[in-house]
Amino acid sequence: MYMKKGIIVLAIILVIFMFSFLAKFFGSGGSSSSPAANTQSVGAVSDTVDVSISNLFLDLYSMDFSGADKIVVVRTDYSKDDKPQKQLTITDQNSIDRIVSLLSELPKNGDIMKKIAPGIEHTVIAYKNAEAFAYVTFFGSSLKTEDTSFYSGGNNAASEKETELYGIILH
């Protein structure tokens, strides 16, 4: 009898934990805005895009940015809080083409798994006709691949492309 009650209490705690995690991961529906002083635009268009990372869904995680007409990079330092601190909008077509090319050349699967401590994260979001259609994430300077792993330093070709890509998105 006591064992059944213990299992039920444990199940309730687990459900509460899952809901709080999902609420934090997907956002609570509130609006998130970044100050104009922390927004930078590169290219022909100087518009400000208000990006809420919590509204991006896992099914959009893709390294295929083909057809993008704008790329937005959002910097968040999770060691401080979960609000974006800086935003960069890339509209220069040459930069976009190079980003698309590098992402398409990189393997979709990494060769190592990493445990990520809270720190600086860059979410790179591809837009076409003002609609977000794909995004990837850099943790530090490491790109999380589509299979949620990372490239090891031993994969020189991928590491070189990853380093070049990181340099382009950070200008």
Stockholm file with secondary structure:
# STOCKHOLM 1.0

chainA/1-171         MYMKKGIIVLAIILVIFMFSFLAKFFGSGGSSSSPAANTQSVGAVSDTVDVSISNLFLDLYSMDFSGADKIVVVRTDYSKDDKPQKQLTITDQNSIDRIVSLLSELPKNGDIMKKIAPGIEHTVIAYKNAEAFAYVTFFGSSLKTEDTSFYSGGNNAASEKETELYGIILH
#=GR chainA/1-171 SS CHHHHHHHHHHHHHHHHHHHHHHHHHCCSCCCCCCGGGEEEESSCCCCCCCCGGGCCGGGBCSCCTTCSEEEEEEEETTTCSSEEEEEEECCHHHHHHHHHHHHHSCSSCSBCCCCCSCEEEEEEEEETTEEEEEEEEETTEECCTTSCBCCTTCHHHHHHHHHHHHHHHC
#=GC SS_cons         CHHHHHHHHHHHHHHHHHHHHHHHHHCCSCCCCCCGGGEEEESSCCCCCCCCGGGCCGGGBCSCCTTCSEEEEEEEETTTCSSEEEEEEECCHHHHHHHHHHHHHSCSSCSBCCCCCSCEEEEEEEEETTEEEEEEEEETTEECCTTSCBCCTTCHHHHHHHHHHHHHHHC
//
